[in-house]
């Protein structure tokens, strides 16, 4: 049986450098902030989870462009100013929570895509 939403890790406004060390290795959803502005909402559904995704951002290898030195979001100049909020959850509700994040916060300038529909409405968004 699944745990309740509030029994999963939820943190708000943690520096990216710290999040890459303390976030859980569980699936979940997240928000990237720069100077208090929402820059991107995202989802980490792979088995390594949130911690691995934040480590990718902090180490500047979050996609092929960044690995080639073309930083279009987190960069050497801003990575120590980026803060994150996250909500860990079962993989099966990640898409639902990602949709709810986009509805609540908008797409943000660093987002490349946004979910277009809500398939289920089972879980409470806590961030």
Secondary structure as a PSIPRED ss2 file (coil, helix, strand):
# PSIPRED VFORMAT (PSIPRED V4.0)

   1 X C   1.000  0.000  0.000
   2 X C   1.000  0.000  0.000
   3 X C   1.000  0.000  0.000
   4 X C   1.000  0.000  0.000
   5 X H   0.000  1.000  0.000
   6 X H   0.000  1.000  0.000
   7 X H   0.000  1.000  0.000
   8 X C   1.000  0.000  0.000
   9 X C   1.000  0.000  0.000
  10 X E   0.000  0.000  1.000
  11 X E   0.000  0.000  1.000
  12 X E   0.000  0.000  1.000
  13 X E   0.000  0.000  1.000
  14 X E   0.000  0.000  1.000
  15 X E   0.000  0.000  1.000
  16 X H   0.000  1.000  0.000
  17 X H   0.000  1.000  0.000
  18 X H   0.000  1.000  0.000
  19 X H   0.000  1.000  0.000
  20 X H   0.000  1.000  0.000
  21 X H   0.000  1.000  0.000
  22 X H   0.000  1.000  0.000
  23 X C   1.000  0.000  0.000
  24 X C   1.000  0.000  0.000
  25 X C   1.000  0.000  0.000
  26 X C   1.000  0.000  0.000
  27 X C   1.000  0.000  0.000
  28 X E   0.000  0.000  1.000
  29 X E   0.000  0.000  1.000
  30 X E   0.000  0.000  1.000
  31 X E   0.000  0.000  1.000
  32 X E   0.000  0.000  1.000
  33 X E   0.000  0.000  1.000
  34 X E   0.000  0.000  1.000
  35 X C   1.000  0.000  0.000
  36 X C   1.000  0.000  0.000
  37 X E   0.000  0.000  1.000
  38 X E   0.000  0.000  1.000
  39 X E   0.000  0.000  1.000
  40 X E   0.000  0.000  1.000
  41 X E   0.000  0.000  1.000
  42 X E   0.000  0.000  1.000
  43 X E   0.000  0.000  1.000
  44 X E   0.000  0.000  1.000
  45 X C   1.000  0.000  0.000
  46 X C   1.000  0.000  0.000
  47 X C   1.000  0.000  0.000
  48 X C   1.000  0.000  0.000
  49 X H   0.000  1.000  0.000
  50 X H   0.000  1.000  0.000
  51 X H   0.000  1.000  0.000
  52 X H   0.000  1.000  0.000
  53 X H   0.000  1.000  0.000
  54 X H   0.000  1.000  0.000
  55 X H   0.000  1.000  0.000
  56 X H   0.000  1.000  0.000
  57 X H   0.000  1.000  0.000
  58 X H   0.000  1.000  0.000
  59 X C   1.000  0.000  0.000
  60 X C   1.000  0.000  0.000
  61 X C   1.000  0.000  0.000
  62 X C   1.000  0.000  0.000
  63 X C   1.000  0.000  0.000
  64 X H   0.000  1.000  0.000
  65 X H   0.000  1.000  0.000
  66 X H   0.000  1.000  0.000
  67 X H   0.000  1.000  0.000
  68 X C   1.000  0.000  0.000
  69 X C   1.000  0.000  0.000
  70 X C   1.000  0.000  0.000
  71 X C   1.000  0.000  0.000
  72 X C   1.000  0.000  0.000
  73 X C   1.000  0.000  0.000
  74 X C   1.000  0.000  0.000
  75 X C   1.000  0.000  0.000
  76 X C   1.000  0.000  0.000
  77 X C   1.000  0.000  0.000
  78 X C   1.000  0.000  0.000
  79 X C   1.000  0.000  0.000
  80 X C   1.000  0.000  0.000
  81 X C   1.000  0.000  0.000
  82 X E   0.000  0.000  1.000
  83 X E   0.000  0.000  1.000
  84 X E   0.000  0.000  1.000
  85 X E   0.000  0.000  1.000
  86 X E   0.000  0.000  1.000
  87 X E   0.000  0.000  1.000
  88 X E   0.000  0.000  1.000
  89 X C   1.000  0.000  0.000
  90 X C   1.000  0.000  0.000
  91 X H   0.000  1.000  0.000
  92 X H   0.000  1.000  0.000
  93 X H   0.000  1.000  0.000
  94 X H   0.000  1.000  0.000
  95 X H   0.000  1.000  0.000
  96 X H   0.000  1.000  0.000
  97 X H   0.000  1.000  0.000
  98 X H   0.000  1.000  0.000
  99 X H   0.000  1.000  0.000
 100 X H   0.000  1.000  0.000
 101 X H   0.000  1.000  0.000
 102 X H   0.000  1.000  0.000
 103 X H   0.000  1.000  0.000
 104 X H   0.000  1.000  0.000
 105 X H   0.000  1.000  0.000
 106 X C   1.000  0.000  0.000
 107 X C   1.000  0.000  0.000
 108 X C   1.000  0.000  0.000
 109 X C   1.000  0.000  0.000
 110 X C   1.000  0.000  0.000
 111 X C   1.000  0.000  0.000
 112 X C   1.000  0.000  0.000
 113 X C   1.000  0.000  0.000
 114 X C   1.000  0.000  0.000
 115 X C   1.000  0.000  0.000
 116 X C   1.000  0.000  0.000
 117 X C   1.000  0.000  0.000
 118 X C   1.000  0.000  0.000
 119 X C   1.000  0.000  0.000
 120 X C   1.000  0.000  0.000
 121 X C   1.000  0.000  0.000
 122 X C   1.000  0.000  0.000
 123 X C   1.000  0.000  0.000
 124 X C   1.000  0.000  0.000
 125 X C   1.000  0.000  0.000
 126 X C   1.000  0.000  0.000
 127 X C   1.000  0.000  0.000
